[in-house]
Amino acid sequence: MKKTIKIGMTFTILLFVFSSCVNLKEVNDYSTASATSLKKIEEVKYSFTQHCLDRCEFESLRSFDITNGCNCDIYQRADSVTIKIYNLVHGYFNSLTKLSDNELTEYKFEDLSNAITEGDFGGIEIKDEHVTASSNIGRIILRAVTDSYRKKKIKEYVGKANNDVLILITKLQDILGKNLYGELEFKKTKNYTYHKERLLEGGLTDFENRQLILAYYDELSDINDKQKQLEILVESFEKVKTGHQELNDNLDDLTNKELKDVLIGYASSIKDIISEFNKLKD
């Protein structure tokens, strides 16, 4: 009888451990997909600085003149603050991935050395809430490294970071979906105006007109592809945000089957959106 009880207790313990690992696996899958989604920013072949350079080239072609360099300082500042926010959020999800997999976290401390500050950076407004969120996430990531947080500390890690993570991801969505998307919209308008003016001027052969029209549509297609990339990223980041909020709301019961199913759903949705991004890029 005692032997039977002992076996039963052992089975119960193993079942509990297995159940916990399964749910942490779902946290791991979600955080891995989120980190992968965020990293797609690096694959967008456009930036504020590139927009500035394209604009200079466009103006030179339009006026049949050249300049001695372009002043892109404000655009470079916009790219700089975007990269800083991205590094923090991406670093956070990388750490969560390692924590949920019981791995030692490895994070480059220099990524946190240049904190963002309040101000206007090429049309990107950084407010006090963004500065505070960045500072908080930086401290949370460093604690994950130095304090040896593991599975049992995920509740504290996610709970402390949730609000700041949502603030920073929302800012990334605004930067990509509004600021950078808007620059591409401006480029689209300029491209149309330039080619339309050339056609209306006349004096071109039929062949030259055809080449001009083909060039316009090639450029338009490239701009539309880049805008679609940004739209996809904004959509995937929304899934990352809602998934993180769901995880945060259920931290008191990480073995909850409903939470497991929800995280599976978010991880799957994020992966599907990533696939859509990859197909467009290819």
C-alpha positions as CSV (number, residue, x, y, z in Angstrom):
1,M,0.0,0.0,0.0
2,K,2.8,2.4,1.0
3,K,4.6,1.5,-2.2
4,T,1.5,2.3,-4.2
5,I,1.1,5.7,-2.5
6,K,4.8,6.4,-3.1
7,I,4.5,5.6,-6.8
8,G,1.3,7.7,-7.0
9,M,3.0,10.7,-5.4
10,T,6.0,10.3,-7.7
11,F,3.7,10.3,-10.7
12,T,1.9,13.4,-9.5
13,I,5.1,15.2,-9.0
14,L,6.4,14.3,-12.5
15,L,3.1,15.2,-14.0
16,F,3.3,18.7,-12.3
17,V,6.9,19.2,-13.5
18,F,6.0,18.1,-17.0
19,S,2.9,20.4,-17.1
20,S,5.0,23.4,-15.9
21,C,7.6,22.7,-18.6
22,V,5.0,22.5,-21.3
23,N,3.5,25.8,-20.3
24,L,7.0,27.4,-20.2
25,K,7.6,25.9,-23.6
26,E,4.6,27.9,-24.8
27,V,6.0,31.0,-23.2
28,N,9.3,30.2,-25.0
29,D,7.5,29.7,-28.4
30,Y,5.7,33.0,-28.0
31,S,8.8,35.0,-26.9
32,T,10.9,33.4,-29.7
33,A,8.3,34.3,-32.3
34,S,8.1,37.8,-30.9
35,A,11.9,38.3,-31.0
36,T,12.0,37.0,-34.6
37,S,9.1,39.4,-35.5
38,L,10.9,42.4,-34.0
39,K,14.2,41.5,-35.7
40,K,12.5,41.8,-39.1
41,I,13.0,45.6,-38.7
42,E,16.6,44.9,-39.8
43,E,15.4,43.5,-43.1
44,V,13.3,46.6,-44.1
45,K,15.5,48.1,-46.8
46,Y,14.6,51.6,-46.0
47,S,15.3,54.1,-43.3
48,F,14.9,57.8,-42.6
49,T,18.5,58.5,-43.7
50,Q,17.9,56.6,-46.9
51,H,14.8,58.7,-47.5
52,C,16.9,61.8,-47.2
53,L,19.5,60.5,-49.6
54,D,16.8,59.5,-52.1
55,R,15.2,62.9,-51.8
56,C,18.5,64.6,-52.6
57,E,19.0,62.3,-55.6
58,F,15.5,63.0,-56.8
59,E,16.0,66.8,-56.6
60,S,19.3,66.5,-58.5
61,L,17.6,64.5,-61.3
62,R,14.8,67.0,-61.4
63,S,17.0,70.1,-61.7
64,F,19.7,68.4,-63.7
65,D,22.2,69.5,-61.0
66,I,24.4,68.0,-58.3
67,T,25.0,69.0,-54.8
68,N,28.1,68.6,-52.6
69,G,26.5,66.2,-50.2
70,C,23.1,66.1,-48.4
71,N,22.4,67.3,-44.9
72,C,20.7,64.3,-43.3
73,D,21.4,65.0,-39.6
74,I,17.8,65.0,-38.4
75,Y,17.1,61.8,-40.4
76,Q,20.1,60.1,-38.8
77,R,18.8,61.1,-35.4
78,A,15.5,59.5,-36.2
79,D,17.2,56.3,-37.2
80,S,19.3,56.4,-34.1
81,V,16.4,56.7,-31.6
82,T,14.5,54.0,-33.5
83,I,17.4,51.6,-33.2
84,K,17.8,52.3,-29.5
85,I,14.1,51.5,-28.8
86,Y,14.3,48.4,-31.1
87,N,17.5,47.1,-29.3
88,L,15.8,47.4,-25.9
89,V,12.6,45.6,-26.9
90,H,14.3,42.9,-28.9
91,G,16.8,42.4,-26.0
92,Y,13.9,42.0,-23.6
93,F,12.3,39.2,-25.7
94,N,15.6,37.5,-26.2
95,S,16.1,37.4,-22.5
96,L,12.5,36.1,-21.9
97,T,13.2,33.4,-24.5
98,K,16.3,32.3,-22.6
99,L,14.6,32.5,-19.2
100,S,11.7,30.4,-20.3
101,D,14.1,27.8,-21.7
102,N,16.2,27.9,-18.4
103,E,19.2,29.2,-20.3
104,L,21.7,31.7,-19.1
105,T,20.9,35.1,-20.6
106,E,23.6,36.7,-22.8
107,Y,23.0,40.3,-23.5
108,K,25.5,42.9,-24.8
109,F,25.8,45.6,-22.2
110,E,26.8,48.2,-24.7
111,D,23.4,48.0,-26.3
112,L,22.1,49.7,-23.1
113,S,24.9,52.3,-22.8
114,N,23.2,55.0,-24.8
115,A,19.8,55.7,-23.3
116,I,17.2,57.7,-25.3
117,T,16.4,61.2,-24.2
118,E,13.4,63.5,-24.6
119,G,13.1,65.6,-27.8
120,D,12.2,65.7,-31.4
121,F,14.3,63.4,-33.6
122,G,13.6,64.1,-37.2
123,G,9.9,64.2,-36.6
124,I,9.9,61.4,-34.0
125,E,8.7,62.8,-30.7
126,I,10.3,61.1,-27.7
127,K,8.3,61.9,-24.5
128,D,9.1,61.3,-20.9
129,E,7.1,58.0,-20.9
130,H,9.3,56.6,-23.6
131,V,12.5,57.6,-21.7
132,T,11.2,56.1,-18.5
133,A,10.1,52.9,-20.3
134,S,13.5,52.5,-21.9
135,S,15.3,53.0,-18.6
136,N,13.1,50.5,-16.9
137,I,13.5,47.8,-19.6
138,G,17.2,48.3,-19.5
139,R,17.3,47.7,-15.7
140,I,15.0,44.7,-16.0
141,I,17.2,43.1,-18.7
142,L,20.4,43.7,-16.7
143,R,18.8,42.2,-13.6
144,A,17.8,39.1,-15.7
145,V,21.5,38.7,-16.4
146,T,23.1,39.6,-13.0
147,D,20.4,38.1,-10.7
148,S,20.2,34.7,-12.4
149,Y,16.4,34.8,-12.9
150,R,15.0,31.6,-14.2
151,K,11.7,29.9,-14.7
152,K,10.4,30.8,-11.2
153,K,11.2,34.4,-11.8
154,I,9.3,34.8,-15.1
155,K,6.3,36.2,-13.2
156,E,8.4,39.0,-11.8
157,Y,10.3,39.6,-15.0
158,V,7.2,39.9,-17.2
159,G,5.1,41.6,-14.5
160,K,7.6,44.4,-14.0
161,A,8.2,44.9,-17.7
162,N,4.7,44.7,-19.2
163,N,3.7,48.3,-19.2
164,D,7.0,49.6,-20.4
165,V,7.2,46.9,-23.1
166,L,3.8,47.9,-24.4
167,I,4.8,51.6,-24.5
168,L,8.0,51.0,-26.5
169,I,6.4,48.6,-29.0
170,T,3.6,51.1,-29.5
171,K,6.2,53.7,-30.2
172,L,7.9,51.4,-32.7
173,Q,4.5,50.9,-34.4
174,D,4.1,54.7,-34.7
175,I,7.6,55.2,-36.0
176,L,7.2,52.5,-38.7
177,G,3.5,52.8,-39.5
178,K,3.3,56.6,-39.4
179,N,6.6,58.4,-39.6
180,L,8.5,56.1,-42.0
181,Y,5.4,55.1,-43.9
182,G,4.6,58.8,-44.3
183,E,8.0,59.5,-45.8
184,L,7.4,56.8,-48.4
185,E,4.0,58.3,-49.1
186,F,5.8,61.6,-49.7
187,K,8.3,59.8,-52.0
188,K,5.4,58.3,-53.9
189,T,3.8,61.7,-54.5
190,K,7.1,63.2,-55.7
191,N,7.7,60.3,-58.0
192,Y,4.3,60.7,-59.6
193,T,4.8,64.5,-60.0
194,Y,8.2,64.1,-61.6
195,H,7.2,61.5,-64.2
196,K,3.9,63.3,-65.0
197,E,5.8,66.6,-65.6
198,R,8.2,64.9,-67.9
199,L,5.4,63.3,-69.9
200,L,3.5,66.6,-70.2
201,E,6.6,68.5,-71.3
202,G,6.6,66.5,-74.5
203,G,9.6,66.3,-76.8
204,L,10.2,62.6,-76.0
205,T,10.1,59.8,-78.5
206,D,7.6,57.0,-78.1
207,F,10.4,54.8,-76.8
208,E,11.5,57.4,-74.3
209,N,7.9,57.8,-73.1
210,R,7.6,54.1,-72.6
211,Q,10.8,53.9,-70.7
212,L,9.7,56.8,-68.5
213,I,6.4,55.1,-67.8
214,L,8.1,51.8,-67.0
215,A,10.5,53.6,-64.7
216,Y,7.6,55.2,-62.8
217,Y,5.8,51.9,-62.3
218,D,8.9,50.2,-61.2
219,E,9.5,52.9,-58.6
220,L,5.9,52.8,-57.5
221,S,6.0,49.0,-57.1
222,D,9.1,49.3,-54.9
223,I,7.6,51.9,-52.7
224,N,4.4,49.9,-52.3
225,D,6.4,46.8,-51.3
226,K,8.2,48.8,-48.6
227,Q,5.0,50.2,-47.3
228,K,3.5,46.7,-47.2
229,Q,6.5,45.5,-45.2
230,L,5.9,48.3,-42.7
231,E,2.2,47.4,-42.4
232,I,3.0,43.8,-41.8
233,L,5.5,44.7,-39.1
234,V,3.0,46.9,-37.4
235,E,0.4,44.1,-37.5
236,S,2.9,41.6,-36.1
237,F,3.9,43.9,-33.3
238,E,0.2,44.3,-32.3
239,K,0.1,40.5,-31.8
240,V,3.3,40.7,-29.8
241,K,1.7,43.3,-27.5
242,T,-1.6,41.5,-27.0
243,G,0.2,38.3,-26.4
244,H,2.4,39.9,-23.7
245,Q,-0.6,41.5,-22.0
246,E,-2.3,38.1,-22.0
247,L,0.8,36.5,-20.4
248,N,1.0,39.3,-17.9
249,D,-2.7,38.9,-17.0
250,N,-2.2,35.2,-16.2
251,L,1.1,35.2,-14.4
252,D,-0.5,33.8,-11.2
253,D,-1.2,30.5,-13.1
254,L,1.3,29.7,-15.7
255,T,0.1,26.1,-15.8
256,N,-3.4,27.3,-16.9
257,K,-4.4,25.3,-20.1
258,E,-6.3,28.3,-21.4
259,L,-3.1,30.4,-21.2
260,K,-1.2,27.7,-23.0
261,D,-3.8,27.7,-25.8
262,V,-3.8,31.5,-26.0
263,L,0.0,31.6,-26.3
264,I,0.0,28.9,-28.9
265,G,-2.4,31.1,-30.9
266,Y,-0.3,34.2,-30.6
267,A,2.9,32.4,-31.5
268,S,1.2,30.8,-34.5
269,S,-0.3,34.2,-35.7
270,I,3.1,35.9,-35.4
271,K,4.8,33.2,-37.3
272,D,2.2,33.4,-40.1
273,I,2.7,37.2,-40.3
274,I,6.5,36.6,-40.5
275,S,6.0,34.2,-43.4
276,E,3.9,36.9,-45.1
277,F,6.7,39.3,-44.6
278,N,9.3,36.9,-46.0
279,K,7.3,36.2,-49.1
280,L,6.9,39.9,-49.8
281,K,10.7,40.4,-49.3
282,D,11.6,37.6,-51.6
